[in-house]
Amino acid sequence: MPELTTQEQGRKRRRGIFLLPNLFTTAALFAGFYAIVAAMNSRFEPAAIAIFVAMVLDGMDGRIARMTNTQSAFGAEYDSLSDMIAFGLAPALVVYQWMLQALGKIGWLAAFVFTAAAALRLARFNTQVGSADKRYFQGLPSPAAAAVLAGTVWLGTSLEVVRNASLALAVTVLTVTVALLMVSNIRYHSFKDLDLRGRVPFVTILTIVLAFVFVSLHPALVLFSGFSLYACYGPVTTALERRRRRQLRRSTPAPEADDR
């Protein structure tokens, strides 16, 4: 039996997929699917928590792939499809089952707008991977948008709010607003420039511990407030930056005309 050359052996190895990062992607997909099933059974708090679990797992798979040098085209496509379920379809269906269905057609149309915006956001991200500035996202990231809706459901469930037309309308406006932020050109900091393998000051570890304690006081309220502030961060900083540029143009003297 003839021996395989080095090139043929490498081609044969590349037919498989890397297990470790794709395990986290599969777990995130499972969490998103579980959120949908839980919402169908009117278990809205576990459904919202499952979306946050999917967020954590989604944040880990990419970093683990980069740290272990196991990135692949398959993993990138699989991660995108998982994100569509966990952060596009799941939050839209959860918030619809929880509140939007009180408005009938308007409610499910708002849920569809969110799902379509998440799909467009992911498609745009995939086409700009090689050219976009990795320090920033163009538009609100779909996991953060999903966290705003999941935080709303979790907070509302913990406060035992009663479904009514006014509240359903407010949640509809929130859903559509978050969807529009996803497909906007507003820049959001990606935090991908954080070095998790380097040394950090001791106070950084203490800050992380305090953050966990703060979240544990009232997880629904803290997570909803935190991601809502992040969603507002983009438009506010963009408006301030545009204002600064206008003031800079006004303060810059125009070049004098040459009379010669």
C-alpha contacts under 8 A as a table, 3 or more apart, distances in Angstrom:
res1	aa1	res2	aa2	distance
4	L	8	E	5.86
4	L	9	Q	6.11
5	T	8	E	5.19
5	T	9	Q	6.18
6	T	9	Q	5.08
6	T	10	G	6.19
7	Q	10	G	5.15
7	Q	11	R	6.20
8	E	11	R	5.03
8	E	12	K	6.12
9	Q	12	K	5.05
9	Q	13	R	6.26
10	G	13	R	5.12
10	G	14	R	6.27
11	R	14	R	5.18
11	R	15	R	6.82
12	K	15	R	5.58
13	R	16	G	6.20
14	R	17	I	7.37
17	I	72	S	8.00
17	I	74	F	7.42
17	I	75	G	7.93
18	F	21	P	6.75
18	F	22	N	6.64
18	F	70	T	6.28
18	F	72	S	7.92
18	F	75	G	7.95
19	L	22	N	5.41
19	L	23	L	6.01
20	L	23	L	5.26
20	L	24	F	6.94
20	L	64	I	7.88
20	L	65	A	7.80
21	P	24	F	5.38
21	P	25	T	6.47
21	P	61	D	4.74
21	P	62	G	6.94
21	P	64	I	6.13
21	P	65	A	5.51
21	P	70	T	7.51
21	P	75	G	7.60
22	N	25	T	4.80
22	N	26	T	6.01
22	N	61	D	7.02
22	N	75	G	6.42
22	N	78	Y	7.88
22	N	79	D	7.98
23	L	26	T	5.09
23	L	27	A	6.17
24	F	27	A	4.97
24	F	28	A	6.20
24	F	57	L	5.68
24	F	58	D	6.97
24	F	60	M	7.10
24	F	61	D	5.34
25	T	28	A	5.09
25	T	29	L	6.24
25	T	57	L	6.86
25	T	58	D	6.24
25	T	61	D	6.09
25	T	78	Y	7.43
25	T	79	D	5.92
25	T	82	S	6.71
26	T	29	L	4.97
26	T	30	F	6.11
26	T	82	S	7.42
27	A	30	F	4.96
27	A	31	A	6.20
27	A	54	A	7.34
27	A	57	L	6.93
28	A	31	A	5.07
28	A	32	G	6.32
28	A	53	V	7.24
28	A	54	A	4.25
28	A	55	M	7.24
28	A	57	L	5.43
28	A	58	D	5.99
28	A	82	S	6.91
28	A	86	A	6.92
29	L	32	G	5.17
29	L	33	F	6.24
29	L	54	A	7.07
29	L	82	S	4.99
29	L	83	D	7.37
29	L	85	I	6.69
29	L	86	A	5.93
30	F	33	F	5.08
30	F	34	Y	6.00
31	A	34	Y	5.01
31	A	35	A	6.20
31	A	50	A	5.22
31	A	51	I	6.45
31	A	53	V	6.68
31	A	54	A	5.41
31	A	86	A	7.07
32	G	35	A	5.10
32	G	36	I	6.64
32	G	50	A	6.49
32	G	51	I	5.82
32	G	54	A	6.29
32	G	85	I	6.10
32	G	86	A	3.95
32	G	87	F	7.36
32	G	90	A	5.72
33	F	36	I	5.23
33	F	37	V	6.47
33	F	85	I	7.11
33	F	86	A	6.89
33	F	90	A	6.87
34	Y	37	V	5.06
34	Y	38	A	6.00
34	Y	47	A	6.97
34	Y	50	A	6.92
35	A	38	A	5.14
35	A	39	A	6.13
35	A	46	P	7.06
35	A	47	A	3.95
35	A	48	A	6.66
35	A	49	I	7.96
35	A	50	A	5.50
35	A	51	I	6.44
35	A	90	A	6.23
35	A	91	P	7.93
35	A	94	V	7.11
36	I	39	A	5.21
36	I	40	M	6.29
36	I	47	A	6.79
36	I	90	A	5.39
36	I	91	P	7.97
36	I	93	L	6.53
36	I	94	V	6.24
37	V	40	M	5.13
37	V	41	N	6.53
37	V	47	A	7.85
38	A	41	N	5.17
38	A	42	S	6.38
38	A	43	R	5.03
38	A	44	F	6.54
38	A	46	P	6.70
38	A	47	A	5.27
39	A	42	S	4.85
39	A	43	R	5.30
39	A	44	F	5.25
39	A	47	A	5.77
39	A	93	L	7.52
39	A	94	V	5.33
39	A	97	Q	6.33
39	A	98	W	7.43
40	M	43	R	7.49
40	M	94	V	7.91
40	M	97	Q	6.95
42	S	97	Q	7.50
42	S	98	W	7.50
43	R	46	P	5.99
43	R	47	A	6.36
44	F	47	A	4.90
44	F	48	A	6.15
44	F	94	V	7.12
44	F	98	W	6.87
44	F	153	V	6.93
44	F	154	W	7.08
44	F	157	T	7.01
45	E	48	A	5.22
45	E	49	I	6.24
45	E	153	V	7.20
45	E	154	W	5.27
45	E	157	T	6.36
45	E	158	S	7.68
46	P	49	I	5.02
46	P	50	A	6.01
47	A	50	A	5.15
47	A	51	I	6.66
47	A	94	V	6.99
48	A	51	I	5.32
48	A	52	F	6.75
48	A	91	P	7.84
48	A	94	V	7.57
48	A	150	A	4.70
48	A	151	G	6.85
48	A	153	V	6.44
48	A	154	W	5.66
49	I	52	F	5.17
49	I	53	V	6.27
49	I	150	A	7.45
49	I	154	W	7.42
50	A	53	V	4.92
50	A	54	A	6.18
51	I	54	A	4.99
51	I	55	M	6.33
51	I	86	A	6.55
51	I	87	F	7.35
51	I	90	A	7.61
51	I	91	P	7.31
51	I	146	A	7.41
51	I	147	A	7.19
51	I	150	A	6.68
52	F	55	M	4.90
52	F	56	V	6.49
52	F	147	A	6.57
52	F	150	A	7.52
53	V	56	V	5.22
53	V	57	L	6.34
54	A	57	L	5.11
54	A	58	D	5.93
54	A	86	A	6.59
55	M	58	D	5.08
55	M	59	G	6.18
55	M	143	P	6.12
56	V	59	G	5.21
56	V	60	M	6.38
57	L	60	M	5.09
57	L	61	D	6.35
58	D	61	D	5.56
58	D	62	G	7.15
58	D	79	D	7.80
58	D	83	D	7.76
59	G	62	G	6.31
59	G	63	R	6.90
60	M	63	R	5.33
60	M	64	I	5.94
61	D	64	I	5.20
61	D	65	A	6.10
62	G	65	A	5.08
62	G	66	R	6.29
62	G	71	Q	7.92
63	R	66	R	5.12
63	R	67	M	6.03
64	I	67	M	5.02
64	I	68	T	5.95
64	I	70	T	7.99
65	A	68	T	5.33
65	A	69	N	5.64
65	A	70	T	4.70
65	A	71	Q	5.15
66	R	69	N	4.94
66	R	70	T	6.41
66	R	71	Q	6.21
67	M	70	T	7.86
71	Q	75	G	6.66
71	Q	76	A	7.67
72	S	75	G	5.15
72	S	76	A	6.40
73	A	76	A	5.13
73	A	77	E	6.30
74	F	77	E	5.28
74	F	78	Y	6.00
75	G	78	Y	5.05
75	G	79	D	5.92
76	A	79	D	5.15
76	A	80	S	6.29
77	E	80	S	5.10
77	E	81	L	6.37
78	Y	81	L	5.21
78	Y	82	S	6.14
79	D	82	S	5.02
79	D	83	D	6.09
80	S	83	D	5.06
80	S	84	M	6.33
80	S	122	L	6.82
81	L	84	M	5.11
81	L	85	I	6.64
82	S	85	I	5.32
82	S	86	A	6.09
83	D	86	A	5.07
83	D	87	F	5.33
83	D	88	G	6.92
83	D	142	S	7.79
83	D	143	P	7.72
84	M	87	F	5.60
84	M	88	G	4.76
84	M	89	L	6.36
84	M	118	A	6.81
84	M	119	A	6.33
84	M	122	L	7.55
85	I	88	G	5.54
85	I	89	L	4.93
85	I	90	A	5.89
86	A	89	L	6.40
86	A	90	A	5.30
86	A	91	P	7.30
87	F	90	A	6.07
87	F	91	P	6.10
87	F	118	A	7.31
87	F	142	S	5.84
87	F	143	P	5.49
87	F	145	A	7.65
87	F	146	A	5.17
88	G	91	P	6.23
88	G	92	A	6.51
88	G	114	F	6.90
88	G	115	T	4.76
88	G	116	A	7.68
88	G	117	A	7.96
88	G	118	A	5.08
88	G	119	A	6.86
88	G	142	S	7.06
88	G	146	A	7.09
89	L	92	A	5.37
89	L	93	L	6.22
89	L	115	T	5.52
90	A	93	L	5.33
90	A	94	V	6.03
91	P	94	V	4.99
91	P	95	V	6.02
91	P	146	A	5.65
91	P	149	L	6.35
91	P	150	A	6.29
92	A	95	V	5.44
92	A	96	Y	6.05
92	A	111	A	4.86
92	A	112	F	7.15
92	A	114	F	6.35
92	A	115	T	6.29
92	A	149	L	7.94
93	L	96	Y	4.95
93	L	97	Q	6.03
93	L	111	A	6.81
94	V	97	Q	5.26
94	V	98	W	6.10
94	V	150	A	7.81
94	V	153	V	7.90
95	V	98	W	4.97
95	V	99	M	5.90
95	V	100	L	6.39
95	V	111	A	7.67
95	V	149	L	6.73
95	V	150	A	7.47
95	V	153	V	6.48
96	Y	99	M	5.50
96	Y	100	L	4.33
96	Y	101	Q	5.42
96	Y	107	G	6.64
96	Y	108	W	6.56
96	Y	111	A	6.31
97	Q	100	L	6.61
97	Q	101	Q	6.07
98	W	101	Q	7.41
98	W	153	V	7.08
99	M	102	A	6.06
99	M	163	R	6.27
99	M	167	L	7.93
99	M	168	A	5.50
99	M	171	V	7.41
100	L	103	L	5.78
100	L	104	G	7.40
100	L	106	I	7.89
100	L	107	G	4.38
100	L	108	W	6.76
100	L	110	A	7.95
100	L	111	A	7.77
100	L	168	A	5.53
100	L	169	L	7.73
100	L	171	V	7.20
100	L	172	T	6.53
101	Q	104	G	5.21
101	Q	105	K	7.79
101	Q	107	G	5.27
101	Q	108	W	6.55
102	A	107	G	7.02
102	A	163	R	7.55
102	A	164	N	7.21
102	A	165	A	6.60
102	A	168	A	6.58
103	L	106	I	5.63
103	L	107	G	4.99
103	L	165	A	6.84
103	L	168	A	6.83
103	L	169	L	7.50
104	G	107	G	5.37
104	G	108	W	6.73
105	K	108	W	5.43
105	K	109	L	6.05
106	I	109	L	5.14
106	I	110	A	6.16
107	G	110	A	5.23
107	G	111	A	6.40
107	G	172	T	6.66
108	W	111	A	4.91
108	W	112	F	6.12
109	L	112	F	4.95
109	L	113	V	6.17
110	A	113	V	5.05
110	A	114	F	6.45
110	A	172	T	6.20
110	A	175	T	6.66
110	A	176	V	6.03
111	A	114	F	5.24
111	A	115	T	6.38
111	A	175	T	7.21
111	A	176	V	8.00
112	F	115	T	4.98
112	F	116	A	6.03
113	V	116	A	5.18
113	V	117	A	6.00
113	V	176	V	6.68
113	V	179	A	6.73
114	F	117	A	5.09
114	F	118	A	6.19
114	F	175	T	6.55
114	F	176	V	6.37
114	F	178	V	7.58
114	F	179	A	4.79
115	T	118	A	5.17
115	T	119	A	6.37
115	T	179	A	7.99
116	A	119	A	5.07
116	A	120	L	6.21
117	A	120	L	5.06
117	A	121	R	5.95
117	A	179	A	5.47
117	A	180	L	7.05
117	A	182	M	6.41
117	A	183	V	6.11
118	A	121	R	4.98
118	A	122	L	6.17
118	A	142	S	5.89
118	A	179	A	7.15
118	A	182	M	6.79
118	A	183	V	7.85
119	A	122	L	5.25
119	A	123	A	6.15
120	L	123	A	5.07
120	L	124	R	6.09
120	L	183	V	6.88
121	R	124	R	5.26
121	R	125	F	6.15
121	R	139	G	7.52
121	R	141	P	7.66
121	R	142	S	7.15
121	R	182	M	6.01
121	R	183	V	5.57
122	L	125	F	5.00
122	L	126	N	6.16
122	L	142	S	7.60
123	A	126	N	5.19
123	A	127	T	6.43
124	R	127	T	5.26
124	R	128	Q	6.33
125	F	128	Q	5.22
125	F	129	V	6.12
125	F	138	Q	7.94
126	N	129	V	5.48
127	T	130	G	7.77
128	Q	131	S	5.36
128	Q	132	A	5.44
129	V	132	A	5.94
133	D	136	Y	5.88
133	D	137	F	7.77
134	K	137	F	7.20
134	K	190	S	7.06
134	K	192	K	6.83
134	K	193	D	7.93
135	R	189	H	6.07
135	R	190	S	5.35
135	R	191	F	6.49
135	R	192	K	6.05
135	R	193	D	6.30
136	Y	187	R	6.00
136	Y	188	Y	5.34
136	Y	189	H	4.47
136	Y	190	S	4.81
136	Y	191	F	7.77
137	F	140	L	6.95
137	F	141	P	6.77
137	F	187	R	5.52
137	F	188	Y	5.02
137	F	189	H	6.20
137	F	190	S	5.75
138	Q	141	P	7.91
138	Q	184	S	7.18
138	Q	185	N	5.36
138	Q	186	I	5.81
138	Q	187	R	4.85
138	Q	188	Y	6.56
139	G	181	L	5.80
139	G	182	M	4.65
139	G	183	V	5.55
139	G	184	S	4.91
139	G	185	N	5.25
139	G	186	I	5.02
139	G	187	R	5.77
139	G	188	Y	6.66
140	L	144	A	6.84
140	L	145	A	6.56
140	L	178	V	7.83
140	L	181	L	5.45
140	L	182	M	4.31
140	L	183	V	7.39
140	L	184	S	7.57
140	L	186	I	7.44
140	L	187	R	7.58
140	L	188	Y	6.46
140	L	231	A	6.70
140	L	234	G	7.82
141	P	144	A	5.43
141	P	145	A	6.32
141	P	182	M	6.23
142	S	145	A	4.94
142	S	146	A	6.02
142	S	182	M	6.61
143	P	146	A	5.03
143	P	147	A	6.09
144	A	147	A	4.89
144	A	148	V	6.38
144	A	227	F	6.32
144	A	230	Y	7.95
144	A	231	A	7.47
145	A	148	V	5.25
145	A	149	L	6.73
145	A	178	V	5.99
145	A	179	A	7.39
145	A	182	M	7.23
145	A	227	F	7.97
145	A	231	A	7.50
146	A	149	L	5.30
146	A	150	A	6.01
147	A	150	A	4.92
147	A	151	G	5.67
147	A	223	L	7.83
147	A	224	F	7.25
147	A	227	F	6.51
148	V	151	G	5.13
148	V	152	T	6.16
148	V	178	V	7.95
148	V	224	F	5.87
148	V	227	F	5.77
148	V	228	S	5.93
149	L	152	T	5.00
149	L	153	V	6.32
149	L	175	T	7.04
150	A	153	V	5.13
150	A	154	W	6.05
150	A	224	F	7.88
151	G	154	W	5.02
151	G	155	L	5.88
151	G	220	A	5.88
151	G	221	L	7.42
151	G	223	L	6.20
151	G	224	F	4.37
152	T	155	L	5.24
152	T	156	G	5.96
152	T	220	A	7.99
152	T	224	F	6.26
153	V	156	G	5.15
153	V	157	T	5.99
154	W	157	T	5.16
154	W	158	S	6.13
154	W	220	A	5.62
155	L	158	S	5.14
155	L	159	L	6.16
155	L	220	A	4.94
155	L	221	L	5.92
155	L	224	F	7.32
156	G	159	L	5.16
156	G	160	E	6.00
156	G	161	V	5.51
157	T	160	E	4.86
157	T	161	V	6.43
158	S	161	V	8.00
158	S	220	A	7.57
163	R	167	L	6.76
163	R	168	A	6.94
164	N	167	L	5.55
164	N	168	A	6.07
165	A	168	A	5.02
165	A	169	L	6.08
166	S	169	L	5.15
166	S	170	A	6.36
167	L	170	A	5.04
167	L	171	V	6.22
168	A	171	V	5.12
168	A	172	T	6.09
169	L	172	T	4.94
169	L	173	V	6.29
170	A	173	V	5.18
170	A	174	L	6.29
171	V	174	L	4.94
171	V	175	T	6.07
172	T	175	T	5.06
172	T	176	V	6.25
173	V	176	V	5.30
173	V	177	T	6.00
174	L	177	T	5.08
174	L	178	V	6.11
175	T	178	V	5.34
175	T	179	A	6.20
176	V	179	A	4.95
176	V	180	L	6.20
177	T	180	L	5.17
177	T	181	L	6.30
178	V	181	L	5.06
178	V	182	M	6.43
178	V	231	A	7.71
179	A	182	M	5.22
179	A	183	V	6.88
180	L	183	V	5.41
180	L	184	S	6.10
181	L	184	S	5.03
181	L	186	I	7.39
181	L	231	A	7.86
186	I	234	G	5.97
186	I	235	P	6.46
186	I	238	T	6.72
187	R	234	G	5.86
187	R	238	T	7.35
188	Y	233	Y	7.52
188	Y	234	G	5.34
190	S	193	D	7.78
191	F	194	L	5.83
195	D	198	G	5.67
200	V	204	T	6.50
201	P	204	T	5.54
201	P	205	I	7.52
202	F	205	I	5.58
202	F	206	L	6.73
203	V	206	L	4.93
203	V	207	T	6.11
204	T	207	T	5.02
204	T	208	I	6.34
205	I	208	I	5.11
205	I	209	V	6.33
206	L	209	V	5.10
206	L	210	L	6.25
207	T	210	L	5.10
207	T	211	A	6.12
208	I	211	A	4.97
208	I	212	F	6.38
209	V	212	F	5.22
209	V	213	V	6.38
210	L	213	V	4.98
210	L	214	F	6.05
211	A	214	F	5.00
211	A	215	V	6.19
212	F	215	V	5.18
212	F	216	S	6.15
213	V	216	S	5.12
213	V	217	L	6.55
214	F	217	L	5.47
214	F	218	H	7.64
214	F	222	V	7.68
215	V	218	H	5.97
215	V	219	P	4.94
215	V	222	V	5.71
215	V	223	L	7.15
216	S	219	P	5.36
218	H	221	L	5.59
218	H	222	V	6.05
219	P	222	V	5.25
219	P	223	L	5.85
220	A	223	L	5.47
220	A	224	F	5.99
221	L	224	F	5.24
221	L	225	S	5.98
222	V	225	S	5.17
222	V	226	G	5.95
223	L	226	G	5.07
223	L	227	F	6.13
224	F	227	F	5.54
224	F	228	S	5.95
225	S	228	S	5.10
225	S	229	L	6.08
226	G	229	L	5.24
226	G	230	Y	6.35
227	F	230	Y	4.87
227	F	231	A	6.12
228	S	231	A	5.01
228	S	232	C	6.29
229	L	232	C	5.03
229	L	233	Y	5.94
230	Y	233	Y	4.87
230	Y	234	G	7.10
231	A	234	G	6.25
231	A	235	P	7.89
232	C	235	P	5.79
232	C	236	V	6.29
233	Y	236	V	5.32
233	Y	237	T	6.05
234	G	237	T	5.41
234	G	238	T	6.03
235	P	238	T	5.07
235	P	239	A	6.05
236	V	239	A	5.20
236	V	240	L	6.22
237	T	240	L	5.04
237	T	241	E	6.01
238	T	241	E	5.09
238	T	242	R	6.19
239	A	242	R	5.19
239	A	243	R	6.16
240	L	243	R	5.05
240	L	244	R	6.12
241	E	244	R	5.06
241	E	245	R	6.25
242	R	245	R	5.10
242	R	246	R	6.24
243	R	246	R	5.15
243	R	247	Q	6.24
244	R	247	Q	5.18
244	R	248	L	6.12
245	R	248	L	4.95
245	R	249	R	6.21
246	R	249	R	5.15
246	R	250	R	6.26
247	Q	250	R	5.09
247	Q	251	S	6.13
248	L	251	S	5.17
248	L	252	T	6.18
249	R	252	T	5.22
250	R	253	P	7.42
